[in-house]
Amino acid sequence: MADFTSIVKQTKRHYDVRIRRWRSNMSGKAWRVYCHDGRVINWIESPQPKTPLSLAIFLHEVGHHVIGFEKYRRRCEEEFHVWMWAVKEMRRRGIEPNEKVHRRVELSMRYAVRKAMRRGIKEIPATLMRYVHSAA
């Protein structure tokens, strides 16, 4: 089992992200808190990185803070860019995403596009068209 402790420490410090808790399942959440004194706190929950998949989920949640919650108008588009950032960050750190990571990205994007379609998205961004048929 790989030790991703240094990646976690460096990532938290570099992107000013706090871990609220380590989740026991393979899901995550990212949010930002605005304090009355002007401070901004970036929080995430994710599985503790022990495998390439849990590292990808951790980086995905950090990616929401890196990319920004307001950069993309459509949530499904934000999810796509955050996943691409997480995969790129893994590679930059010398960890090649395995089949489980690629499968998770694929399933997550199918879900995001399907959800957007259920909610009546008017136009699917070109970058997400590959997920339309598999989401329908």
C-alpha positions in Angstrom: 0.0 0.0 0.0 1.4 3.4 -1.0 1.9 6.1 1.5 0.2 9.3 0.3 0.8 11.2 3.6 3.2 13.7 2.1 0.9 14.4 -0.8 -2.0 15.1 1.6 0.2 17.4 3.8 1.5 19.3 0.8 -1.9 19.6 -0.8 -3.6 20.9 2.3 -0.9 23.5 2.9 -0.6 24.6 -0.7 -4.4 25.0 -1.3 -5.3 26.0 2.3 -7.8 23.2 2.7 -8.9 21.6 6.0 -10.1 18.1 6.5 -13.3 18.0 8.6 -13.2 14.2 8.7 -12.0 11.2 6.8 -14.9 9.3 5.4 -15.1 5.5 5.7 -16.7 5.3 2.2 -15.6 6.4 -1.2 -17.5 9.7 -1.3 -16.5 13.2 -0.6 -17.8 16.7 -0.1 -16.2 20.2 -0.5 -17.6 23.5 0.9 -16.4 26.9 1.9 -17.3 28.8 5.1 -17.2 32.6 5.2 -16.6 33.9 8.7 -17.9 37.3 10.1 -14.3 38.5 10.6 -13.6 38.0 6.9 -11.8 34.7 7.1 -12.6 32.1 4.5 -12.2 28.4 5.4 -12.0 25.7 2.8 -13.3 22.4 4.1 -13.4 18.9 2.6 -14.4 15.4 3.6 -13.1 12.4 1.7 -11.7 9.0 2.2 -8.1 9.0 3.6 -5.8 8.5 0.6 -4.5 4.9 0.8 -5.1 3.8 -2.8 -5.0 5.5 -6.1 -8.9 5.7 -6.0 -9.1 7.3 -2.6 -6.3 9.7 -3.6 -8.3 10.7 -6.7 -11.4 11.3 -4.6 -9.3 13.4 -2.1 -7.8 15.4 -5.0 -11.2 15.8 -6.6 -12.6 17.4 -3.5 -9.6 19.7 -3.2 -10.1 20.5 -6.9 -13.4 22.1 -6.1 -11.5 24.7 -4.2 -8.7 25.0 -6.7 -11.1 25.4 -9.7 -13.6 27.5 -7.8 -17.3 26.9 -7.1 -18.5 29.7 -9.3 -16.2 29.3 -12.3 -18.6 27.1 -14.3 -22.3 27.9 -14.6 -23.3 24.3 -14.9 -22.5 21.8 -12.1 -21.8 19.0 -14.5 -19.2 21.1 -16.2 -17.6 21.9 -12.9 -17.5 18.2 -12.0 -15.7 17.4 -15.3 -13.0 20.1 -14.9 -12.5 19.1 -11.2 -12.0 15.4 -12.2 -9.6 16.4 -15.0 -7.6 18.5 -12.5 -7.5 15.6 -10.0 -6.2 13.1 -12.7 -3.7 15.6 -13.9 -2.5 16.3 -10.4 -2.0 12.6 -9.8 0.1 12.3 -12.9 2.1 15.4 -11.9 2.9 13.7 -8.7 4.0 10.5 -10.4 1.0 8.4 -9.7 -0.7 6.9 -12.8 -4.5 6.7 -12.4 -5.5 3.0 -12.6 -8.6 1.4 -14.1 -10.6 2.0 -10.9 -9.9 5.7 -11.1 -10.8 6.0 -14.7 -14.0 4.0 -14.1 -14.9 6.3 -11.2 -14.5 9.4 -13.3 -16.6 7.8 -16.1 -19.4 6.8 -13.7 -19.3 10.1 -11.9 -19.6 12.1 -15.1 -22.4 9.9 -16.5 -24.3 10.6 -13.2 -23.6 14.3 -13.4 -24.8 14.6 -17.0 -27.8 12.4 -16.3 -28.7 14.6 -13.4 -28.4 17.8 -15.5 -30.6 16.3 -18.2 -33.3 15.3 -15.6 -33.2 18.9 -14.3 -33.7 20.2 -17.8 -30.3 21.4 -19.0 -30.8 23.4 -22.2 -27.4 22.8 -23.8 -24.8 20.2 -23.0 -21.3 21.6 -23.2 -19.2 20.1 -26.0 -16.7 18.6 -23.4 -19.6 16.5 -21.9 -21.1 15.2 -25.1 -19.3 11.9 -24.8 -21.3 11.2 -21.6 -24.7 12.0 -23.1 -25.4 8.6 -24.8 -24.1 6.6 -21.9 -26.1 8.7 -19.5 -29.4 8.4 -21.3 
